[in-house]
Amino acid sequence: MSIELKDTDIIWRNARLATMNPTISNIDGKHNYGILEHYDLIIRDEKILAILPMESVPVNRCKVIDAEQRLITPGLIDCHTHLVFGGNRASEWEQRLNGVSYTEISAKGGGINATVNATRQSSAQQLEITAQKRLNALMAEGVTTIEMKSGYGLDLENEAKQLEVVQILGRNNPVEISPTLLSAHAVPPEYKHNSDAYIDLVCNTILPTLWQKQLFESVDVFCESVGFSLEQTKRVFDAARKLNIPVKGHVEQLSNLGGTELVADYQGLSVDHIEYLDEKGVEAISQSGTVAVLLPGAFYFLQETQRPPINLLRQYHVPMAISTDFNPGTSPFTSLRMMMNMACVQFGLTPEEAWQGVTIHAARALGRADSHGQLAAGYMADFVVWDAKEPVDILYELGHNPLVYRVYRGVITHGFYE
């Protein structure tokens, strides 16, 4: 390959590249993380210009960074979070551990309604301050792209407030944010006895108004026995389709309602949770190209026993993503590395599947498969330099952070060994 470098180009040299590029095979023809050794990672502006055999390109006056034989992977992608909300539900968790039922807690104003009330009462600035701390923890672990949902405002004013905070976080941080409208998360207290009327509000007012304001890029629904029915979910999806907005779904977490098949009918980006997903649903998403997003933090925190159908997902070649599902009620964890570990221990994923779940498959779950999630020419220059040799090291030993540099759009933004 003939290439002429500019003075402003940057070469990362002397690294072990875990490209996650599915076209690269090694070790008996297996993918094996798409490992490349003795290759230069060449950055121009915000993107990867090329990956070429080390020292095969004249350096001229461009900058060369010695990775000192460390591991470089794509930046981590957290494709399902509820990062912006008010309040704290640690006291509820303590009550549950002391034997108080969720029904009793909810009857006293607890549960999701407690978060809705706290979010409504919080100013945008207060929401930003608390969300920033959570985001800092994720970025410090190597996250370069993250999805953030609304869903704790549950009216036009407060859903807008949540998504405006998401925009502020995106402007103020070296991270790409994918905002999602999750107004159909729960029935707000003022519509307690008329969920259909609330869906009317979502479809006719909240969704089109906030879309016009460009506050989100996809629409999510909690389709579940304790959430919204298939018919209500379909109404929201139809409203999104009229505006050509991609959809996704919280589905099959507590029961099998067929929400996954509905998402597949709309060629949705992802189906998330899916503990109760059956073969019919797996076949549907295998045909629609929909990503299965696994959320082991919620599985762990709720002490669930029904695991997602991993073998069926493998059999039908469904891409599996992994995410923190950070939220106050069921997964209060700001560690994507811990979720990778949990996905292996609790769900039986291989370490390579876990890595694919926070890179190439997570990118696909956010509609970014052609620009994020792997080290390849033309992709965004979002990557992490780790004090490690093997990718498995990153999810094996928790409790310390092996991140050396976090690079976003070609620029070092976090560094513990600078």
Backbone torsions as a table, in degrees:
resi	resn	phi	psi	omega
1	MET	NA	128.0	178.1
2	SER	-90.5	127.8	-177.2
3	ILE	-145.0	137.3	177.4
4	GLU	-115.9	119.9	-175.9
5	LEU	-85.5	150.0	174.0
6	LYS	-96.8	161.3	178.5
7	ASP	-60.4	-28.5	-175.8
8	THR	-87.9	-4.2	178.2
9	ASP	-70.5	157.0	179.3
10	ILE	-126.9	133.1	176.3
11	ILE	-111.1	123.1	170.1
12	TRP	-94.8	117.6	-171.6
13	ARG	-121.5	157.9	174.2
14	ASN	65.4	45.9	179.4
15	ALA	-126.0	161.0	170.1
16	ARG	-101.3	115.2	-172.8
17	LEU	-96.9	116.1	169.8
18	ALA	-94.7	87.9	-168.2
19	THR	-70.6	-26.1	-171.1
20	MET	59.5	15.4	178.0
21	ASN	-77.2	116.1	-173.9
22	PRO	-68.3	-10.6	179.2
23	THR	-85.1	-8.4	-179.2
24	ILE	-98.9	119.6	178.0
25	SER	-121.5	149.1	176.9
26	ASN	-158.8	170.7	-176.7
27	ILE	56.0	85.6	177.8
28	ASP	60.2	31.0	175.9
29	GLY	80.2	1.6	179.9
30	LYS	-83.1	161.3	-176.7
31	HIS	-65.9	-54.6	176.0
32	ASN	51.3	52.9	174.9
33	TYR	68.1	3.1	-176.5
34	GLY	62.3	41.8	-175.7
35	ILE	-67.6	134.0	170.9
36	LEU	-127.5	132.1	177.0
37	GLU	-118.9	147.1	-179.6
38	HIS	64.6	39.3	176.1
39	TYR	-122.2	147.6	174.4
40	ASP	-92.8	136.8	173.4
41	LEU	-100.2	111.7	-171.7
42	ILE	-106.2	123.9	-174.8
43	ILE	-111.4	133.0	172.0
44	ARG	-127.7	118.9	-177.5
45	ASP	57.8	-118.9	-174.3
46	GLU	-100.3	2.1	-172.3
47	LYS	-126.3	165.1	173.8
48	ILE	-80.9	119.7	179.8
49	LEU	-78.9	-44.6	-177.3
50	ALA	-166.8	160.6	169.3
51	ILE	-125.7	112.6	-171.1
52	LEU	-130.9	156.2	176.9
53	PRO	-51.1	137.2	-173.2
54	MET	-55.2	134.0	175.8
55	GLU	64.3	19.5	177.1
56	SER	-86.7	-7.3	-177.8
57	VAL	-117.8	131.7	176.0
58	PRO	-59.1	131.8	-174.4
59	VAL	-77.1	-31.8	-173.5
60	ASN	55.0	-129.7	-178.1
61	ARG	-106.8	9.4	-177.4
62	CYS	-72.9	161.8	-175.7
63	LYS	-78.7	135.1	175.8
64	VAL	-117.8	127.3	178.7
65	ILE	-111.4	124.2	179.4
66	ASP	-84.6	114.9	179.3
67	ALA	-79.6	-4.5	174.5
68	GLU	56.7	43.5	175.3
69	GLN	65.1	22.7	177.3
70	ARG	-84.0	172.2	-179.9
71	LEU	-90.9	134.6	173.6
72	ILE	-118.9	129.4	176.9
73	THR	-125.7	164.8	169.9
74	PRO	-59.0	155.6	173.2
75	GLY	-61.5	147.5	-179.3
76	LEU	-73.8	146.4	179.9
77	ILE	-121.5	118.4	178.6
78	ASP	-100.5	101.5	-165.4
79	CYS	-95.0	9.2	178.9
80	HIS	-156.8	101.5	176.7
81	THR	-140.9	157.2	173.1
82	HIS	-120.7	62.9	-165.8
83	LEU	-75.2	-26.1	-173.8
84	VAL	-104.5	113.2	177.1
85	PHE	-164.5	166.5	178.1
86	GLY	-103.7	158.4	173.4
87	GLY	81.4	-168.9	-174.5
88	ASN	-156.1	136.6	-178.6
89	ARG	-117.0	28.8	177.4
90	ALA	-63.7	-35.7	-179.1
91	SER	-65.6	-34.6	177.0
92	GLU	-64.7	-42.4	179.0
93	TRP	-60.2	-43.0	177.9
94	GLU	-61.5	-41.8	178.0
95	GLN	-60.1	-44.1	-179.7
96	ARG	-62.3	-40.2	178.5
97	LEU	-67.5	-21.1	176.7
98	ASN	-93.2	8.2	172.2
99	GLY	101.1	1.2	179.0
100	VAL	-80.8	133.2	-176.5
101	SER	-76.8	157.3	178.1
102	TYR	-63.6	-33.7	178.2
103	THR	-61.0	-44.2	178.5
104	GLU	-63.8	-42.1	-179.9
105	ILE	-63.1	-44.4	-179.7
106	SER	-64.4	-38.6	-179.6
107	ALA	-62.9	-23.3	179.4
108	LYS	-97.6	16.3	177.2
109	GLY	91.2	11.9	-179.8
110	GLY	-87.8	-162.0	-179.1
111	GLY	72.1	-155.1	-175.4
112	ILE	-62.5	-29.8	179.0
113	ASN	-64.1	-30.0	176.8
114	ALA	-64.8	-40.7	178.0
115	THR	-69.6	-38.1	177.1
116	VAL	-61.0	-47.0	180.0
117	ASN	-62.3	-43.3	-179.4
118	ALA	-66.6	-36.8	179.2
119	THR	-68.7	-41.7	178.8
120	ARG	-64.1	-34.9	-177.3
121	GLN	-82.4	-14.4	-178.2
122	SER	-84.8	144.1	174.0
123	SER	-77.4	162.7	176.6
124	ALA	-57.8	-39.1	-179.7
125	GLN	-64.5	-41.4	178.6
126	GLN	-64.0	-41.2	178.5
127	LEU	-64.4	-39.4	179.5
128	GLU	-64.2	-43.3	-177.3
129	ILE	-61.3	-45.9	-178.4
130	THR	-71.5	-39.7	179.1
131	ALA	-66.2	-33.8	-179.6
132	GLN	-62.0	-39.3	178.6
133	LYS	-62.3	-41.7	178.9
134	ARG	-66.2	-42.7	179.8
135	LEU	-63.9	-38.3	177.7
136	ASN	-57.1	-42.9	-178.7
137	ALA	-64.4	-40.8	-179.7
138	LEU	-69.0	-42.5	178.6
139	MET	-64.4	-37.9	-179.3
140	ALA	-65.4	-18.5	176.7
141	GLU	-95.3	1.6	174.9
142	GLY	109.6	5.7	178.6
143	VAL	-73.0	128.4	178.8
144	THR	-118.1	-15.2	176.1
145	THR	-137.8	137.2	-175.9
146	ILE	-147.9	140.9	173.3
147	GLU	-94.2	141.6	175.5
148	MET	-134.2	131.7	-176.7
149	LYS	-104.5	153.2	164.0
150	SER	-83.8	-157.0	174.9
151	GLY	115.9	0.8	174.6
152	TYR	-117.4	6.8	174.5
153	GLY	-95.9	-50.2	174.1
154	LEU	59.6	24.3	165.0
155	ASP	-151.6	168.9	-173.7
156	LEU	-58.9	-48.1	-175.4
157	GLU	-62.3	-45.2	-172.7
158	ASN	-85.7	-27.3	170.1
159	GLU	-65.0	-41.0	176.6
160	ALA	-62.7	-40.0	-179.4
161	LYS	-62.3	-44.9	178.0
162	GLN	-59.3	-48.1	-176.4
163	LEU	-70.8	-28.6	174.9
164	GLU	-68.7	-36.0	174.8
165	VAL	-64.6	-40.2	176.2
166	VAL	-57.8	-42.7	177.7
167	GLN	-62.7	-41.5	178.8
168	ILE	-61.7	-44.0	178.7
169	LEU	-61.0	-38.3	178.6
170	GLY	-66.2	-36.9	179.3
171	ARG	-72.6	-31.2	-171.5
172	ASN	-96.3	-0.8	-174.9
173	ASN	-133.9	148.9	176.5
174	PRO	-79.9	70.4	-178.9
175	VAL	-154.9	145.3	176.0
176	GLU	-93.6	128.9	-177.1
177	ILE	-113.5	132.9	174.7
178	SER	-105.8	104.9	-177.3
179	PRO	-85.1	137.0	-177.7
180	THR	-125.2	136.4	174.9
181	LEU	-86.6	116.0	177.7
182	LEU	-121.2	46.1	178.5
183	SER	-61.7	-31.3	176.7
184	ALA	-86.6	58.6	-179.9
185	HIS	-98.4	-41.5	179.3
186	ALA	-159.5	164.7	176.9
187	VAL	-85.5	121.6	-179.4
188	PRO	-68.8	158.8	-174.0
189	PRO	-57.6	-33.4	-177.9
190	GLU	-72.1	-12.8	176.8
191	TYR	-116.8	23.8	-171.9
192	LYS	-51.4	-37.5	-175.7
193	HIS	-106.7	14.3	-178.6
194	ASN	-151.4	70.9	-176.8
195	SER	-66.0	-30.8	178.1
196	ASP	-62.4	-38.2	178.3
197	ALA	-65.9	-34.7	177.0
198	TYR	-67.3	-40.5	176.5
199	ILE	-61.8	-35.5	173.4
200	ASP	-56.9	-45.6	-179.9
201	LEU	-62.0	-43.4	179.5
202	VAL	-61.4	-50.1	-173.8
203	CYS	-71.6	-38.9	-171.6
204	ASN	-94.2	-21.2	-174.6
205	THR	-125.6	-61.5	-172.2
206	ILE	-62.4	-52.5	-175.4
207	LEU	-61.4	-55.3	-178.0
208	PRO	-66.0	-35.1	-178.6
209	THR	-66.8	-46.6	-177.5
210	LEU	-75.8	-25.8	173.2
211	TRP	-67.2	-41.2	178.8
212	GLN	-62.2	-31.1	178.4
213	LYS	-83.5	0.8	177.7
214	GLN	58.6	43.8	-177.5
215	LEU	-95.4	-7.5	179.2
216	PHE	-152.0	166.8	-178.9
217	GLU	-125.0	-7.0	176.3
218	SER	-152.0	165.8	-176.7
219	VAL	-123.1	134.1	-178.9
220	ASP	-122.5	152.9	176.6
221	VAL	-139.3	139.9	172.6
222	PHE	-89.1	93.3	-179.0
223	CYS	-94.4	101.4	-173.2
224	GLU	-163.0	164.1	-179.2
225	SER	-58.9	-29.2	178.5
226	VAL	-101.9	8.3	179.5
227	GLY	-119.8	-112.2	-177.5
228	PHE	-121.4	148.7	-176.4
229	SER	-73.9	169.9	176.1
230	LEU	-59.2	-42.8	-178.6
231	GLU	-65.5	-41.6	177.9
232	GLN	-65.3	-40.1	177.7
233	THR	-62.5	-42.9	179.0
234	LYS	-60.3	-38.2	178.8
235	ARG	-62.2	-42.0	178.1
236	VAL	-66.2	-43.3	178.6
237	PHE	-62.5	-38.6	177.9
238	ASP	-63.8	-40.9	177.6
239	ALA	-63.3	-38.3	177.6
240	ALA	-67.8	-42.0	-178.2
241	ARG	-60.9	-37.6	179.2
242	LYS	-58.4	-27.8	-179.7
243	LEU	-104.5	9.1	-179.9
244	ASN	59.5	40.6	179.5
245	ILE	-98.4	128.2	176.8
246	PRO	-62.6	150.7	-179.7
247	VAL	-122.3	162.8	174.9
248	LYS	-151.9	173.0	-176.6
249	GLY	-149.8	138.7	162.7
250	HIS	-78.5	107.3	-172.5
251	VAL	-140.1	154.2	173.3
252	GLU	52.3	34.3	177.6
253	GLN	-82.2	-40.6	-174.7
254	LEU	-115.1	-17.2	-178.7
255	SER	-161.7	173.7	179.7
256	ASN	-109.1	94.0	179.7
257	LEU	-93.3	-12.6	-174.5
258	GLY	92.4	15.9	179.6
259	GLY	-63.2	-33.5	179.6
260	THR	-62.5	-44.1	178.9
261	GLU	-63.8	-35.3	178.0
262	LEU	-65.6	-45.1	176.9
263	VAL	-59.1	-41.1	179.3
264	ALA	-63.1	-36.8	178.3
265	ASP	-59.4	-29.4	-179.5
266	TYR	-98.7	12.4	-177.8
267	GLN	51.2	46.7	-176.2
268	GLY	-64.7	157.0	179.2
269	LEU	-65.7	-45.3	-174.6
270	SER	-155.1	156.8	167.4
271	VAL	-119.4	130.4	-167.1
272	ASP	-121.7	138.9	-175.4
273	HIS	92.6	-78.0	171.2
274	ILE	52.9	30.0	178.0
275	GLU	-61.0	-33.7	-176.3
276	TYR	-102.0	18.5	-179.3
277	LEU	-67.3	136.4	179.0
278	ASP	-106.3	179.0	-174.5
279	GLU	-64.2	-35.1	179.3
280	LYS	-61.7	-41.3	177.9
281	GLY	-68.5	-39.2	178.5
282	VAL	-62.7	-43.6	178.9
283	GLU	-61.9	-38.8	-179.3
284	ALA	-62.6	-45.9	-178.0
285	ILE	-75.7	-23.2	175.8
286	SER	-66.8	-30.2	-180.0
287	GLN	-84.8	-27.5	-177.7
288	SER	-89.5	-11.3	-177.9
289	GLY	79.5	14.9	-178.5
290	THR	-77.2	140.8	-179.6
291	VAL	-87.1	139.3	173.1
292	ALA	-91.7	117.1	-179.0
293	VAL	-100.6	118.6	179.8
294	LEU	-93.2	136.7	-176.4
295	LEU	-127.1	77.0	-173.9
296	PRO	-68.0	-20.8	178.2
297	GLY	-63.4	-43.7	178.6
298	ALA	-68.0	-39.9	176.8
299	PHE	-56.8	-45.4	179.5
300	TYR	-67.2	-49.0	-172.1
301	PHE	-67.4	-32.7	179.3
302	LEU	-88.7	-0.2	-179.6
303	GLN	55.0	45.0	178.6
304	GLU	-74.0	161.8	178.5
305	THR	-123.9	-17.1	179.3
306	GLN	-85.0	110.5	-177.3
307	ARG	-87.7	152.8	174.1
308	PRO	-60.8	153.0	-176.8
309	PRO	-78.8	72.1	-173.1
310	ILE	-59.0	-44.6	-177.5
311	ASN	-64.4	-37.4	176.7
312	LEU	-66.1	-40.7	178.6
313	LEU	-62.1	-39.7	176.1
314	ARG	-65.9	-44.9	-177.6
315	GLN	-58.1	-38.5	-178.2
316	TYR	-95.1	8.2	176.3
317	HIS	56.9	41.4	176.5
318	VAL	-85.0	126.4	178.0
319	PRO	-65.5	134.2	-178.3
320	MET	-111.6	120.3	174.5
321	ALA	-101.3	162.5	179.3
322	ILE	-131.0	139.4	179.7
323	SER	-146.0	165.4	-179.8
324	THR	-75.5	-28.7	-170.9
325	ASP	53.4	34.6	-175.1
326	PHE	-53.8	123.0	177.3
327	ASN	-160.9	163.1	-172.4
328	PRO	-77.8	-18.5	-172.3
329	GLY	-100.2	-33.5	-171.9
330	THR	-131.4	-9.2	179.7
331	SER	-156.8	71.9	-177.2
332	PRO	-84.1	58.6	-173.4
333	PHE	-127.8	122.2	177.5
334	THR	-103.4	53.9	178.5
335	SER	-142.7	104.9	176.8
336	LEU	-72.6	-29.8	175.4
337	ARG	-62.1	-39.6	177.7
338	MET	-64.7	-37.0	178.3
339	MET	-65.6	-36.3	176.4
340	MET	-62.2	-43.8	177.9
341	ASN	-62.5	-46.4	-180.0
342	MET	-62.3	-39.0	-179.5
343	ALA	-62.1	-35.2	177.1
344	CYS	-72.6	-47.5	-174.4
345	VAL	-73.2	-44.5	-173.4
346	GLN	-88.0	-36.0	-174.6
347	PHE	-106.4	-10.6	177.2
348	GLY	82.6	20.7	175.1
349	LEU	-70.8	153.3	170.8
350	THR	-79.7	158.4	176.3
351	PRO	-56.9	-36.0	178.6
352	GLU	-67.5	-39.9	176.0
353	GLU	-61.6	-37.7	177.9
354	ALA	-63.4	-41.4	178.2
355	TRP	-66.0	-42.1	176.0
356	GLN	-60.7	-32.7	-177.7
357	GLY	-68.8	-20.7	179.2
358	VAL	-113.7	10.5	177.9
359	THR	-129.3	-95.8	-171.5
360	ILE	-63.5	-39.7	-177.9
361	HIS	-78.0	-34.1	175.2
362	ALA	-65.1	-37.8	176.7
363	ALA	-61.7	-42.2	178.9
364	ARG	-64.3	-37.4	179.2
365	ALA	-63.8	-20.8	178.3
366	LEU	-105.7	12.8	179.5
367	GLY	69.7	27.1	-175.8
368	ARG	-123.1	29.3	-174.6
369	ALA	-64.5	-25.0	-176.8
370	ASP	-91.8	2.5	-175.4
371	SER	-140.1	-14.6	-175.0
372	HIS	-134.6	161.4	168.9
373	GLY	94.6	-1.3	175.6
374	GLN	-152.4	161.8	174.2
375	LEU	-94.4	105.5	-178.2
376	ALA	-158.9	153.3	179.7
377	ALA	-57.6	133.0	179.5
378	GLY	92.6	-13.2	179.2
379	TYR	-84.1	159.3	178.4
380	MET	-61.6	142.2	-179.7
381	ALA	-83.4	63.6	176.2
382	ASP	-111.1	111.6	-177.8
383	PHE	-154.3	170.0	-177.6
384	VAL	-128.6	135.6	173.1
385	VAL	-101.5	122.0	-174.9
386	TRP	-112.0	147.9	172.5
387	ASP	-82.6	70.8	-175.2
388	ALA	-160.7	163.2	176.3
389	LYS	-106.2	-39.6	-175.8
390	GLU	-110.7	142.6	178.0
391	PRO	-57.8	-32.6	-179.1
392	VAL	-61.7	-27.4	-179.3
393	ASP	-58.6	-30.9	-173.5
394	ILE	-69.8	-30.2	179.6
395	LEU	-107.2	-4.0	-178.7
396	TYR	-79.5	-53.9	-173.8
397	GLU	-107.7	103.7	179.1
398	LEU	-93.2	168.2	178.2
399	GLY	105.2	-17.1	171.1
400	HIS	-138.5	160.3	-174.0
401	ASN	-107.6	113.3	-179.2
402	PRO	-83.7	6.2	-179.4
403	LEU	-65.9	130.5	175.7
404	VAL	-101.3	-52.2	175.8
405	TYR	-136.3	139.0	168.3
406	ARG	-109.7	122.6	-176.4
407	VAL	-113.2	124.7	179.9
408	TYR	-123.2	121.4	-178.3
409	ARG	56.3	35.3	176.7
410	GLY	86.7	-3.2	-175.9
411	VAL	-113.1	133.2	176.1
412	ILE	-68.6	121.1	-177.7
413	THR	-113.4	-24.4	175.5
414	HIS	-134.3	137.0	176.9
415	GLY	-154.7	123.4	-179.6
416	PHE	-98.6	-5.7	-178.9
417	TYR	-125.5	21.2	-177.8
418	GLU	-70.8	NA	NA
